Amino acid sequence: MNLINIVLLWIKLNSGLQGDTKAIMKEGMDVINSLSIAFKDGKITNAEKKALVKELREFTKVSIKLIDDITIPE
């Protein structure tokens, strides 16, 4: 049941998104995939740690860019 909810939420969030928002969704899914691979056996290797850190950095970079591009009306 949780998987169905996650898929429906992903579809709902992904529909109608543009540009940087889609990039955030993609990077977020990459982070989740890296986490699931890393915790598959209950131990994290250095290679898995490096891959996870890389994905988190990419996610952070895209998120910060989106926030910086927001214009606040005066």
CHARMM internal coordinates of N, CA and C (Angstrom, degrees):
IC EDIT
DIST 1 N 1 CA 1.4505
DIST 1 CA 1 C 1.5258
ANGL 1 N 1 CA 1 C 110.91
DIST 1 C 2 N 1.3376
ANGL 1 CA 1 C 2 N 117.20
DIHE 1 N 1 CA 1 C 2 N -39.87
DIST 2 N 2 CA 1.4608
ANGL 1 C 2 N 2 CA 119.70
DIHE 1 CA 1 C 2 N 2 CA -179.63
DIST 2 CA 2 C 1.5191
ANGL 2 N 2 CA 2 C 111.65
DIHE 1 C 2 N 2 CA 2 C -64.29
DIST 2 C 3 N 1.3213
ANGL 2 CA 2 C 3 N 117.29
DIHE 2 N 2 CA 2 C 3 N -35.99
DIST 3 N 3 CA 1.4555
ANGL 2 C 3 N 3 CA 121.41
DIHE 2 CA 2 C 3 N 3 CA 179.41
DIST 3 CA 3 C 1.5248
ANGL 3 N 3 CA 3 C 110.63
DIHE 2 C 3 N 3 CA 3 C -63.19
DIST 3 C 4 N 1.3141
ANGL 3 CA 3 C 4 N 116.63
DIHE 3 N 3 CA 3 C 4 N -41.95
DIST 4 N 4 CA 1.4645
ANGL 3 C 4 N 4 CA 120.59
DIHE 3 CA 3 C 4 N 4 CA 178.47
DIST 4 CA 4 C 1.5234
ANGL 4 N 4 CA 4 C 110.00
DIHE 3 C 4 N 4 CA 4 C -62.90
DIST 4 C 5 N 1.3256
ANGL 4 CA 4 C 5 N 117.29
DIHE 4 N 4 CA 4 C 5 N -42.54
DIST 5 N 5 CA 1.4585
ANGL 4 C 5 N 5 CA 120.77
DIHE 4 CA 4 C 5 N 5 CA 178.28
DIST 5 CA 5 C 1.5162
ANGL 5 N 5 CA 5 C 111.69
DIHE 4 C 5 N 5 CA 5 C -62.56
DIST 5 C 6 N 1.3285
ANGL 5 CA 5 C 6 N 117.03
DIHE 5 N 5 CA 5 C 6 N -40.26
DIST 6 N 6 CA 1.4589
ANGL 5 C 6 N 6 CA 120.74
DIHE 5 CA 5 C 6 N 6 CA 179.65
DIST 6 CA 6 C 1.5316
ANGL 6 N 6 CA 6 C 110.36
DIHE 5 C 6 N 6 CA 6 C -65.18
DIST 6 C 7 N 1.3242
ANGL 6 CA 6 C 7 N 116.47
DIHE 6 N 6 CA 6 C 7 N -44.02
DIST 7 N 7 CA 1.4683
ANGL 6 C 7 N 7 CA 120.21
DIHE 6 CA 6 C 7 N 7 CA 179.54
DIST 7 CA 7 C 1.5184
ANGL 7 N 7 CA 7 C 110.81
DIHE 6 C 7 N 7 CA 7 C -63.12
DIST 7 C 8 N 1.3088
ANGL 7 CA 7 C 8 N 117.27
DIHE 7 N 7 CA 7 C 8 N -44.73
DIST 8 N 8 CA 1.4646
ANGL 7 C 8 N 8 CA 120.74
DIHE 7 CA 7 C 8 N 8 CA 179.05
DIST 8 CA 8 C 1.5317
ANGL 8 N 8 CA 8 C 111.50
DIHE 7 C 8 N 8 CA 8 C -63.60
DIST 8 C 9 N 1.3171
ANGL 8 CA 8 C 9 N 117.11
DIHE 8 N 8 CA 8 C 9 N -40.21
DIST 9 N 9 CA 1.4610
ANGL 8 C 9 N 9 CA 120.82
DIHE 8 CA 8 C 9 N 9 CA 177.38
DIST 9 CA 9 C 1.5156
ANGL 9 N 9 CA 9 C 110.60
DIHE 8 C 9 N 9 CA 9 C -64.32
DIST 9 C 10 N 1.3370
ANGL 9 CA 9 C 10 N 117.26
DIHE 9 N 9 CA 9 C 10 N -42.52
DIST 10 N 10 CA 1.4607
ANGL 9 C 10 N 10 CA 121.37
DIHE 9 CA 9 C 10 N 10 CA 179.27
DIST 10 CA 10 C 1.5215
ANGL 10 N 10 CA 10 C 110.77
DIHE 9 C 10 N 10 CA 10 C -62.06
DIST 10 C 11 N 1.3365
ANGL 10 CA 10 C 11 N 117.05
DIHE 10 N 10 CA 10 C 11 N -43.40
DIST 11 N 11 CA 1.4708
ANGL 10 C 11 N 11 CA 120.87
DIHE 10 CA 10 C 11 N 11 CA 178.64
DIST 11 CA 11 C 1.5251
ANGL 11 N 11 CA 11 C 110.15
DIHE 10 C 11 N 11 CA 11 C -64.08
DIST 11 C 12 N 1.3135
ANGL 11 CA 11 C 12 N 116.48
DIHE 11 N 11 CA 11 C 12 N -42.96
DIST 12 N 12 CA 1.4660
ANGL 11 C 12 N 12 CA 120.64
DIHE 11 CA 11 C 12 N 12 CA -179.30
DIST 12 CA 12 C 1.5257
ANGL 12 N 12 CA 12 C 110.78
DIHE 11 C 12 N 12 CA 12 C -63.78
DIST 12 C 13 N 1.3286
ANGL 12 CA 12 C 13 N 116.92
DIHE 12 N 12 CA 12 C 13 N -44.02
DIST 13 N 13 CA 1.4530
ANGL 12 C 13 N 13 CA 120.14
DIHE 12 CA 12 C 13 N 13 CA -179.84
DIST 13 CA 13 C 1.5230
ANGL 13 N 13 CA 13 C 112.01
DIHE 12 C 13 N 13 CA 13 C -70.10
DIST 13 C 14 N 1.3137
ANGL 13 CA 13 C 14 N 117.03
DIHE 13 N 13 CA 13 C 14 N -34.29
DIST 14 N 14 CA 1.4595
ANGL 13 C 14 N 14 CA 121.14
DIHE 13 CA 13 C 14 N 14 CA -175.05
DIST 14 CA 14 C 1.5240
ANGL 14 N 14 CA 14 C 112.91
DIHE 13 C 14 N 14 CA 14 C -80.50
DIST 14 C 15 N 1.3182
ANGL 14 CA 14 C 15 N 118.17
DIHE 14 N 14 CA 14 C 15 N -21.99
DIST 15 N 15 CA 1.4622
ANGL 14 C 15 N 15 CA 119.52
DIHE 14 CA 14 C 15 N 15 CA -179.91
DIST 15 CA 15 C 1.5181
ANGL 15 N 15 CA 15 C 109.86
DIHE 14 C 15 N 15 CA 15 C -76.25
DIST 15 C 16 N 1.2876
ANGL 15 CA 15 C 16 N 115.67
DIHE 15 N 15 CA 15 C 16 N 129.60
DIST 16 N 16 CA 1.4599
ANGL 15 C 16 N 16 CA 120.55
DIHE 15 CA 15 C 16 N 16 CA 177.90
DIST 16 CA 16 C 1.5039
ANGL 16 N 16 CA 16 C 114.89
DIHE 15 C 16 N 16 CA 16 C 82.81
DIST 16 C 17 N 1.3098
ANGL 16 CA 16 C 17 N 118.47
DIHE 16 N 16 CA 16 C 17 N 4.28
DIST 17 N 17 CA 1.4575
ANGL 16 C 17 N 17 CA 120.22
DIHE 16 CA 16 C 17 N 17 CA 178.69
DIST 17 CA 17 C 1.5126
ANGL 17 N 17 CA 17 C 109.92
DIHE 16 C 17 N 17 CA 17 C -83.34
DIST 17 C 18 N 1.3301
ANGL 17 CA 17 C 18 N 114.85
DIHE 17 N 17 CA 17 C 18 N 154.03
DIST 18 N 18 CA 1.4537
ANGL 17 C 18 N 18 CA 119.36
DIHE 17 CA 17 C 18 N 18 CA -178.44
DIST 18 CA 18 C 1.5141
ANGL 18 N 18 CA 18 C 110.37
DIHE 17 C 18 N 18 CA 18 C -128.66
DIST 18 C 19 N 1.3168
ANGL 18 CA 18 C 19 N 115.74
DIHE 18 N 18 CA 18 C 19 N 150.28
DIST 19 N 19 CA 1.4503
ANGL 18 C 19 N 19 CA 124.68
DIHE 18 CA 18 C 19 N 19 CA 169.40
DIST 19 CA 19 C 1.5075
ANGL 19 N 19 CA 19 C 117.34
DIHE 18 C 19 N 19 CA 19 C 42.91
DIST 19 C 20 N 1.3271
ANGL 19 CA 19 C 20 N 115.24
DIHE 19 N 19 CA 19 C 20 N -110.15
DIST 20 N 20 CA 1.4601
ANGL 19 C 20 N 20 CA 121.60
DIHE 19 CA 19 C 20 N 20 CA -174.49
DIST 20 CA 20 C 1.5274
ANGL 20 N 20 CA 20 C 112.83
DIHE 19 C 20 N 20 CA 20 C -63.35
DIST 20 C 21 N 1.3151
ANGL 20 CA 20 C 21 N 117.01
DIHE 20 N 20 CA 20 C 21 N -30.56
DIST 21 N 21 CA 1.4584
ANGL 20 C 21 N 21 CA 119.97
DIHE 20 CA 20 C 21 N 21 CA -179.59
DIST 21 CA 21 C 1.5254
ANGL 21 N 21 CA 21 C 110.39
DIHE 20 C 21 N 21 CA 21 C -66.82
DIST 21 C 22 N 1.3275
ANGL 21 CA 21 C 22 N 116.64
DIHE 21 N 21 CA 21 C 22 N -38.95
DIST 22 N 22 CA 1.4645
ANGL 21 C 22 N 22 CA 119.33
DIHE 21 CA 21 C 22 N 22 CA 176.10
DIST 22 CA 22 C 1.5245
ANGL 22 N 22 CA 22 C 110.55
DIHE 21 C 22 N 22 CA 22 C -65.99
DIST 22 C 23 N 1.3258
ANGL 22 CA 22 C 23 N 116.51
DIHE 22 N 22 CA 22 C 23 N -35.67
DIST 23 N 23 CA 1.4682
ANGL 22 C 23 N 23 CA 120.11
DIHE 22 CA 22 C 23 N 23 CA 178.21
DIST 23 CA 23 C 1.5242
ANGL 23 N 23 CA 23 C 110.24
DIHE 22 C 23 N 23 CA 23 C -64.59
DIST 23 C 24 N 1.3219
ANGL 23 CA 23 C 24 N 117.26
DIHE 23 N 23 CA 23 C 24 N -38.52
DIST 24 N 24 CA 1.4705
ANGL 23 C 24 N 24 CA 120.81
DIHE 23 CA 23 C 24 N 24 CA 177.83
DIST 24 CA 24 C 1.5272
ANGL 24 N 24 CA 24 C 109.70
DIHE 23 C 24 N 24 CA 24 C -64.14
DIST 24 C 25 N 1.3314
ANGL 24 CA 24 C 25 N 117.21
DIHE 24 N 24 CA 24 C 25 N -42.65
DIST 25 N 25 CA 1.4631
ANGL 24 C 25 N 25 CA 120.38
DIHE 24 CA 24 C 25 N 25 CA 178.34
DIST 25 CA 25 C 1.5228
ANGL 25 N 25 CA 25 C 110.40
DIHE 24 C 25 N 25 CA 25 C -61.58
DIST 25 C 26 N 1.3311
ANGL 25 CA 25 C 26 N 116.88
DIHE 25 N 25 CA 25 C 26 N -43.18
DIST 26 N 26 CA 1.4671
ANGL 25 C 26 N 26 CA 120.74
DIHE 25 CA 25 C 26 N 26 CA -179.55
DIST 26 CA 26 C 1.5206
ANGL 26 N 26 CA 26 C 110.68
DIHE 25 C 26 N 26 CA 26 C -63.37
DIST 26 C 27 N 1.3343
ANGL 26 CA 26 C 27 N 116.76
DIHE 26 N 26 CA 26 C 27 N -47.06
DIST 27 N 27 CA 1.4606
ANGL 26 C 27 N 27 CA 120.21
DIHE 26 CA 26 C 27 N 27 CA -179.35
DIST 27 CA 27 C 1.5256
ANGL 27 N 27 CA 27 C 111.37
DIHE 26 C 27 N 27 CA 27 C -66.12
DIST 27 C 28 N 1.3272
ANGL 27 CA 27 C 28 N 117.14
DIHE 27 N 27 CA 27 C 28 N -36.12
DIST 28 N 28 CA 1.4642
ANGL 27 C 28 N 28 CA 120.38
DIHE 27 CA 27 C 28 N 28 CA 176.29
DIST 28 CA 28 C 1.5189
ANGL 28 N 28 CA 28 C 111.84
DIHE 27 C 28 N 28 CA 28 C -62.87
DIST 28 C 29 N 1.3236
ANGL 28 CA 28 C 29 N 116.44
DIHE 28 N 28 CA 28 C 29 N -40.62
DIST 29 N 29 CA 1.4672
ANGL 28 C 29 N 29 CA 119.99
DIHE 28 CA 28 C 29 N 29 CA 177.09
DIST 29 CA 29 C 1.5228
ANGL 29 N 29 CA 29 C 110.33
DIHE 28 C 29 N 29 CA 29 C -66.55
DIST 29 C 30 N 1.3302
ANGL 29 CA 29 C 30 N 117.33
DIHE 29 N 29 CA 29 C 30 N -36.13
DIST 30 N 30 CA 1.4730
ANGL 29 C 30 N 30 CA 120.62
DIHE 29 CA 29 C 30 N 30 CA 176.97
DIST 30 CA 30 C 1.5235
ANGL 30 N 30 CA 30 C 110.89
DIHE 29 C 30 N 30 CA 30 C -63.46
DIST 30 C 31 N 1.3289
ANGL 30 CA 30 C 31 N 117.01
DIHE 30 N 30 CA 30 C 31 N -39.67
DIST 31 N 31 CA 1.4617
ANGL 30 C 31 N 31 CA 121.08
DIHE 30 CA 30 C 31 N 31 CA 177.96
DIST 31 CA 31 C 1.5217
ANGL 31 N 31 CA 31 C 110.13
DIHE 30 C 31 N 31 CA 31 C -64.11
DIST 31 C 32 N 1.3270
ANGL 31 CA 31 C 32 N 116.67
DIHE 31 N 31 CA 31 C 32 N -44.54
DIST 32 N 32 CA 1.4649
ANGL 31 C 32 N 32 CA 120.39
DIHE 31 CA 31 C 32 N 32 CA 179.36
DIST 32 CA 32 C 1.5246
ANGL 32 N 32 CA 32 C 110.75
DIHE 31 C 32 N 32 CA 32 C -62.53
DIST 32 C 33 N 1.3345
ANGL 32 CA 32 C 33 N 116.97
DIHE 32 N 32 CA 32 C 33 N -41.80
DIST 33 N 33 CA 1.4658
ANGL 32 C 33 N 33 CA 120.12
DIHE 32 CA 32 C 33 N 33 CA 178.05
DIST 33 CA 33 C 1.5222
ANGL 33 N 33 CA 33 C 111.18
DIHE 32 C 33 N 33 CA 33 C -63.05
DIST 33 C 34 N 1.3373
ANGL 33 CA 33 C 34 N 117.45
DIHE 33 N 33 CA 33 C 34 N -42.75
DIST 34 N 34 CA 1.4636
ANGL 33 C 34 N 34 CA 120.71
DIHE 33 CA 33 C 34 N 34 CA 178.76
DIST 34 CA 34 C 1.5212
ANGL 34 N 34 CA 34 C 111.18
DIHE 33 C 34 N 34 CA 34 C -62.80
DIST 34 C 35 N 1.3269
ANGL 34 CA 34 C 35 N 116.55
DIHE 34 N 34 CA 34 C 35 N -40.88
DIST 35 N 35 CA 1.4679
ANGL 34 C 35 N 35 CA 120.38
DIHE 34 CA 34 C 35 N 35 CA 177.92
DIST 35 CA 35 C 1.5254
ANGL 35 N 35 CA 35 C 111.37
DIHE 34 C 35 N 35 CA 35 C -63.31
DIST 35 C 36 N 1.3198
ANGL 35 CA 35 C 36 N 116.04
DIHE 35 N 35 CA 35 C 36 N -43.99
DIST 36 N 36 CA 1.4673
ANGL 35 C 36 N 36 CA 118.29
DIHE 35 CA 35 C 36 N 36 CA -178.08
DIST 36 CA 36 C 1.5240
ANGL 36 N 36 CA 36 C 111.14
DIHE 35 C 36 N 36 CA 36 C -66.18
DIST 36 C 37 N 1.3235
ANGL 36 CA 36 C 37 N 117.41
DIHE 36 N 36 CA 36 C 37 N -36.69
DIST 37 N 37 CA 1.4679
ANGL 36 C 37 N 37 CA 120.42
DIHE 36 CA 36 C 37 N 37 CA 177.04
DIST 37 CA 37 C 1.5271
ANGL 37 N 37 CA 37 C 110.23
DIHE 36 C 37 N 37 CA 37 C -67.39
DIST 37 C 38 N 1.3369
ANGL 37 CA 37 C 38 N 116.20
DIHE 37 N 37 CA 37 C 38 N -42.52
DIST 38 N 38 CA 1.4618
ANGL 37 C 38 N 38 CA 120.30
DIHE 37 CA 37 C 38 N 38 CA -177.66
DIST 38 CA 38 C 1.5325
ANGL 38 N 38 CA 38 C 112.17
DIHE 37 C 38 N 38 CA 38 C -65.19
DIST 38 C 39 N 1.3157
ANGL 38 CA 38 C 39 N 117.69
DIHE 38 N 38 CA 38 C 39 N -38.91
DIST 39 N 39 CA 1.4616
ANGL 38 C 39 N 39 CA 121.02
DIHE 38 CA 38 C 39 N 39 CA -175.91
DIST 39 CA 39 C 1.5294
ANGL 39 N 39 CA 39 C 113.36
DIHE 38 C 39 N 39 CA 39 C -93.71
DIST 39 C 40 N 1.3210
ANGL 39 CA 39 C 40 N 116.29
DIHE 39 N 39 CA 39 C 40 N 7.98
DIST 40 N 40 CA 1.4618
ANGL 39 C 40 N 40 CA 119.92
DIHE 39 CA 39 C 40 N 40 CA -177.98
DIST 40 CA 40 C 1.5259
ANGL 40 N 40 CA 40 C 112.37
DIHE 39 C 40 N 40 CA 40 C -58.30
DIST 40 C 41 N 1.3305
ANGL 40 CA 40 C 41 N 116.37
DIHE 40 N 40 CA 40 C 41 N -43.56
DIST 41 N 41 CA 1.4663
ANGL 40 C 41 N 41 CA 119.73
DIHE 40 CA 40 C 41 N 41 CA -178.51
DIST 41 CA 41 C 1.5313
ANGL 41 N 41 CA 41 C 112.69
DIHE 40 C 41 N 41 CA 41 C -102.72
DIST 41 C 42 N 1.3104
ANGL 41 CA 41 C 42 N 117.61
DIHE 41 N 41 CA 41 C 42 N 3.60
DIST 42 N 42 CA 1.4585
ANGL 41 C 42 N 42 CA 121.01
DIHE 41 CA 41 C 42 N 42 CA 177.96
DIST 42 CA 42 C 1.5159
ANGL 42 N 42 CA 42 C 114.16
DIHE 41 C 42 N 42 CA 42 C 86.26
DIST 42 C 43 N 1.3161
ANGL 42 CA 42 C 43 N 117.61
DIHE 42 N 42 CA 42 C 43 N -2.93
DIST 43 N 43 CA 1.4580
ANGL 42 C 43 N 43 CA 121.97
DIHE 42 CA 42 C 43 N 43 CA 178.20
DIST 43 CA 43 C 1.5209
ANGL 43 N 43 CA 43 C 108.81
DIHE 42 C 43 N 43 CA 43 C -128.46
DIST 43 C 44 N 1.3227
ANGL 43 CA 43 C 44 N 115.56
DIHE 43 N 43 CA 43 C 44 N 148.53
DIST 44 N 44 CA 1.4566
ANGL 43 C 44 N 44 CA 120.12
DIHE 43 CA 43 C 44 N 44 CA 179.05
DIST 44 CA 44 C 1.5225
ANGL 44 N 44 CA 44 C 108.57
DIHE 43 C 44 N 44 CA 44 C -113.08
DIST 44 C 45 N 1.3255
ANGL 44 CA 44 C 45 N 116.16
DIHE 44 N 44 CA 44 C 45 N 123.64
DIST 45 N 45 CA 1.4572
ANGL 44 C 45 N 45 CA 120.83
DIHE 44 CA 44 C 45 N 45 CA 176.36
DIST 45 CA 45 C 1.5274
ANGL 45 N 45 CA 45 C 109.31
DIHE 44 C 45 N 45 CA 45 C -86.78
DIST 45 C 46 N 1.3201
ANGL 45 CA 45 C 46 N 116.26
DIHE 45 N 45 CA 45 C 46 N 168.36
DIST 46 N 46 CA 1.4664
ANGL 45 C 46 N 46 CA 119.62
DIHE 45 CA 45 C 46 N 46 CA 177.66
DIST 46 CA 46 C 1.5186
ANGL 46 N 46 CA 46 C 111.63
DIHE 45 C 46 N 46 CA 46 C -62.22
DIST 46 C 47 N 1.3285
ANGL 46 CA 46 C 47 N 117.19
DIHE 46 N 46 CA 46 C 47 N -38.20
DIST 47 N 47 CA 1.4713
ANGL 46 C 47 N 47 CA 120.56
DIHE 46 CA 46 C 47 N 47 CA 178.80
DIST 47 CA 47 C 1.5305
ANGL 47 N 47 CA 47 C 110.76
DIHE 46 C 47 N 47 CA 47 C -63.17
DIST 47 C 48 N 1.3404
ANGL 47 CA 47 C 48 N 116.60
DIHE 47 N 47 CA 47 C 48 N -42.80
DIST 48 N 48 CA 1.4647
ANGL 47 C 48 N 48 CA 120.47
DIHE 47 CA 47 C 48 N 48 CA 178.25
DIST 48 CA 48 C 1.5234
ANGL 48 N 48 CA 48 C 110.76
DIHE 47 C 48 N 48 CA 48 C -66.03
DIST 48 C 49 N 1.3237
ANGL 48 CA 48 C 49 N 116.46
DIHE 48 N 48 CA 48 C 49 N -38.39
DIST 49 N 49 CA 1.4640
ANGL 48 C 49 N 49 CA 120.96
DIHE 48 CA 48 C 49 N 49 CA 178.23
DIST 49 CA 49 C 1.5225
ANGL 49 N 49 CA 49 C 110.37
DIHE 48 C 49 N 49 CA 49 C -63.14
DIST 49 C 50 N 1.3240
ANGL 49 CA 49 C 50 N 116.93
DIHE 49 N 49 CA 49 C 50 N -44.30
DIST 50 N 50 CA 1.4653
ANGL 49 C 50 N 50 CA 120.52
DIHE 49 CA 49 C 50 N 50 CA 179.61
DIST 50 CA 50 C 1.5235
ANGL 50 N 50 CA 50 C 111.17
DIHE 49 C 50 N 50 CA 50 C -64.06
DIST 50 C 51 N 1.3308
ANGL 50 CA 50 C 51 N 116.79
DIHE 50 N 50 CA 50 C 51 N -41.19
DIST 51 N 51 CA 1.4615
ANGL 50 C 51 N 51 CA 120.55
DIHE 50 CA 50 C 51 N 51 CA 178.59
DIST 51 CA 51 C 1.5256
ANGL 51 N 51 CA 51 C 111.06
DIHE 50 C 51 N 51 CA 51 C -63.56
DIST 51 C 52 N 1.3211
ANGL 51 CA 51 C 52 N 117.14
DIHE 51 N 51 CA 51 C 52 N -41.39
DIST 52 N 52 CA 1.4594
ANGL 51 C 52 N 52 CA 121.57
DIHE 51 CA 51 C 52 N 52 CA 179.22
DIST 52 CA 52 C 1.5226
ANGL 52 N 52 CA 52 C 111.19
DIHE 51 C 52 N 52 CA 52 C -66.14
DIST 52 C 53 N 1.3239
ANGL 52 CA 52 C 53 N 116.86
DIHE 52 N 52 CA 52 C 53 N -43.26
DIST 53 N 53 CA 1.4668
ANGL 52 C 53 N 53 CA 120.59
DIHE 52 CA 52 C 53 N 53 CA 178.37
DIST 53 CA 53 C 1.5242
ANGL 53 N 53 CA 53 C 110.43
DIHE 52 C 53 N 53 CA 53 C -62.07
DIST 53 C 54 N 1.3297
ANGL 53 CA 53 C 54 N 116.69
DIHE 53 N 53 CA 53 C 54 N -40.58
DIST 54 N 54 CA 1.4718
ANGL 53 C 54 N 54 CA 120.92
DIHE 53 CA 53 C 54 N 54 CA 178.41
DIST 54 CA 54 C 1.5222
ANGL 54 N 54 CA 54 C 110.44
DIHE 53 C 54 N 54 CA 54 C -60.82
DIST 54 C 55 N 1.3296
ANGL 54 CA 54 C 55 N 117.07
DIHE 54 N 54 CA 54 C 55 N -47.03
DIST 55 N 55 CA 1.4595
ANGL 54 C 55 N 55 CA 121.00
DIHE 54 CA 54 C 55 N 55 CA -179.97
DIST 55 CA 55 C 1.5292
ANGL 55 N 55 CA 55 C 111.42
DIHE 54 C 55 N 55 CA 55 C -64.07
DIST 55 C 56 N 1.3249
ANGL 55 CA 55 C 56 N 117.25
DIHE 55 N 55 CA 55 C 56 N -39.50
DIST 56 N 56 CA 1.4726
ANGL 55 C 56 N 56 CA 120.38
DIHE 55 CA 55 C 56 N 56 CA 178.12
DIST 56 CA 56 C 1.5219
ANGL 56 N 56 CA 56 C 111.27
DIHE 55 C 56 N 56 CA 56 C -65.09
DIST 56 C 57 N 1.3218
ANGL 56 CA 56 C 57 N 117.46
DIHE 56 N 56 CA 56 C 57 N -38.93
DIST 57 N 57 CA 1.4743
ANGL 56 C 57 N 57 CA 120.73
DIHE 56 CA 56 C 57 N 57 CA 177.99
DIST 57 CA 57 C 1.5232
ANGL 57 N 57 CA 57 C 110.93
DIHE 56 C 57 N 57 CA 57 C -64.54
DIST 57 C 58 N 1.3254
ANGL 57 CA 57 C 58 N 116.77
DIHE 57 N 57 CA 57 C 58 N -42.83
DIST 58 N 58 CA 1.4629
ANGL 57 C 58 N 58 CA 119.91
DIHE 57 CA 57 C 58 N 58 CA 178.08
DIST 58 CA 58 C 1.5242
ANGL 58 N 58 CA 58 C 111.03
DIHE 57 C 58 N 58 CA 58 C -63.37
DIST 58 C 59 N 1.3284
ANGL 58 CA 58 C 59 N 116.79
DIHE 58 N 58 CA 58 C 59 N -42.04
DIST 59 N 59 CA 1.4605
ANGL 58 C 59 N 59 CA 121.17
DIHE 58 CA 58 C 59 N 59 CA 178.21
DIST 59 CA 59 C 1.5293
ANGL 59 N 59 CA 59 C 110.59
DIHE 58 C 59 N 59 CA 59 C -62.29
DIST 59 C 60 N 1.3248
ANGL 59 CA 59 C 60 N 115.83
DIHE 59 N 59 CA 59 C 60 N -43.67
DIST 60 N 60 CA 1.4650
ANGL 59 C 60 N 60 CA 120.39
DIHE 59 CA 59 C 60 N 60 CA -179.93
DIST 60 CA 60 C 1.5204
ANGL 60 N 60 CA 60 C 111.26
DIHE 59 C 60 N 60 CA 60 C -63.79
DIST 60 C 61 N 1.3333
ANGL 60 CA 60 C 61 N 116.60
DIHE 60 N 60 CA 60 C 61 N -42.07
DIST 61 N 61 CA 1.4636
ANGL 60 C 61 N 61 CA 120.77
DIHE 60 CA 60 C 61 N 61 CA -179.09
DIST 61 CA 61 C 1.5330
ANGL 61 N 61 CA 61 C 110.89
DIHE 60 C 61 N 61 CA 61 C -61.50
DIST 61 C 62 N 1.3277
ANGL 61 CA 61 C 62 N 116.74
DIHE 61 N 61 CA 61 C 62 N -45.80
DIST 62 N 62 CA 1.4643
ANGL 61 C 62 N 62 CA 120.95
DIHE 61 CA 61 C 62 N 62 CA -179.58
DIST 62 CA 62 C 1.5282
ANGL 62 N 62 CA 62 C 110.42
DIHE 61 C 62 N 62 CA 62 C -66.73
DIST 62 C 63 N 1.3205
ANGL 62 CA 62 C 63 N 117.76
DIHE 62 N 62 CA 62 C 63 N -39.82
DIST 63 N 63 CA 1.4682
ANGL 62 C 63 N 63 CA 121.74
DIHE 62 CA 62 C 63 N 63 CA -179.77
DIST 63 CA 63 C 1.5256
ANGL 63 N 63 CA 63 C 111.04
DIHE 62 C 63 N 63 CA 63 C -64.56
DIST 63 C 64 N 1.3131
ANGL 63 CA 63 C 64 N 116.57
DIHE 63 N 63 CA 63 C 64 N -44.68
DIST 64 N 64 CA 1.4655
ANGL 63 C 64 N 64 CA 120.36
DIHE 63 CA 63 C 64 N 64 CA -179.78
DIST 64 CA 64 C 1.5185
ANGL 64 N 64 CA 64 C 110.51
DIHE 63 C 64 N 64 CA 64 C -64.63
DIST 64 C 65 N 1.3363
ANGL 64 CA 64 C 65 N 117.30
DIHE 64 N 64 CA 64 C 65 N -39.76
DIST 65 N 65 CA 1.4681
ANGL 64 C 65 N 65 CA 120.59
DIHE 64 CA 64 C 65 N 65 CA 178.63
DIST 65 CA 65 C 1.5210
ANGL 65 N 65 CA 65 C 110.39
DIHE 64 C 65 N 65 CA 65 C -61.33
DIST 65 C 66 N 1.3312
ANGL 65 CA 65 C 66 N 116.91
DIHE 65 N 65 CA 65 C 66 N -43.34
DIST 66 N 66 CA 1.4669
ANGL 65 C 66 N 66 CA 120.24
DIHE 65 CA 65 C 66 N 66 CA 179.27
DIST 66 CA 66 C 1.5267
ANGL 66 N 66 CA 66 C 110.82
DIHE 65 C 66 N 66 CA 66 C -61.97
DIST 66 C 67 N 1.3235
ANGL 66 CA 66 C 67 N 116.35
DIHE 66 N 66 CA 66 C 67 N -44.21
DIST 67 N 67 CA 1.4678
ANGL 66 C 67 N 67 CA 119.74
DIHE 66 CA 66 C 67 N 67 CA -179.41
DIST 67 CA 67 C 1.5259
ANGL 67 N 67 CA 67 C 111.10
DIHE 66 C 67 N 67 CA 67 C -66.48
DIST 67 C 68 N 1.3315
ANGL 67 CA 67 C 68 N 117.42
DIHE 67 N 67 CA 67 C 68 N -38.98
DIST 68 N 68 CA 1.4572
ANGL 67 C 68 N 68 CA 120.54
DIHE 67 CA 67 C 68 N 68 CA 178.62
DIST 68 CA 68 C 1.5215
ANGL 68 N 68 CA 68 C 111.93
DIHE 67 C 68 N 68 CA 68 C -65.89
DIST 68 C 69 N 1.3277
ANGL 68 CA 68 C 69 N 118.09
DIHE 68 N 68 CA 68 C 69 N -30.10
DIST 69 N 69 CA 1.4738
ANGL 68 C 69 N 69 CA 121.59
DIHE 68 CA 68 C 69 N 69 CA -178.25
DIST 69 CA 69 C 1.5252
ANGL 69 N 69 CA 69 C 113.19
DIHE 68 C 69 N 69 CA 69 C -80.24
DIST 69 C 70 N 1.3258
ANGL 69 CA 69 C 70 N 117.37
DIHE 69 N 69 CA 69 C 70 N -8.20
DIST 70 N 70 CA 1.4718
ANGL 69 C 70 N 70 CA 119.97
DIHE 69 CA 69 C 70 N 70 CA 179.27
DIST 70 CA 70 C 1.5208
ANGL 70 N 70 CA 70 C 108.91
DIHE 69 C 70 N 70 CA 70 C -71.44
DIST 70 C 71 N 1.3259
ANGL 70 CA 70 C 71 N 115.40
DIHE 70 N 70 CA 70 C 71 N 128.89
DIST 71 N 71 CA 1.4602
ANGL 70 C 71 N 71 CA 119.86
DIHE 70 CA 70 C 71 N 71 CA 176.01
DIST 71 CA 71 C 1.5181
ANGL 71 N 71 CA 71 C 108.70
DIHE 70 C 71 N 71 CA 71 C -104.21
DIST 71 C 72 N 1.3040
ANGL 71 CA 71 C 72 N 115.26
DIHE 71 N 71 CA 71 C 72 N 130.25
DIST 72 N 72 CA 1.4591
ANGL 71 C 72 N 72 CA 121.60
DIHE 71 CA 71 C 72 N 72 CA -179.36
DIST 72 CA 72 C 1.5167
ANGL 72 N 72 CA 72 C 107.57
DIHE 71 C 72 N 72 CA 72 C -101.41
DIST 72 C 73 N 1.3191
ANGL 72 CA 72 C 73 N 117.75
DIHE 72 N 72 CA 72 C 73 N 120.52
DIST 73 N 73 CA 1.4661
ANGL 72 C 73 N 73 CA 119.75
DIHE 72 CA 72 C 73 N 73 CA 179.76
DIST 73 CA 73 C 1.5278
ANGL 73 N 73 CA 73 C 110.80
DIHE 72 C 73 N 73 CA 73 C -67.31
DIST 73 C 74 N 1.2939
ANGL 73 CA 73 C 74 N 114.40
DIHE 73 N 73 CA 73 C 74 N 144.70
DIST 74 N 74 CA 1.4795
ANGL 73 C 74 N 74 CA 119.16
DIHE 73 CA 73 C 74 N 74 CA -178.91
DIST 74 CA 74 C 1.4938
ANGL 74 N 74 CA 74 C 111.70
DIHE 73 C 74 N 74 CA 74 C -96.43
END
COOR INIT
IC SEED 1 N 1 CA 1 C
IC BUILD
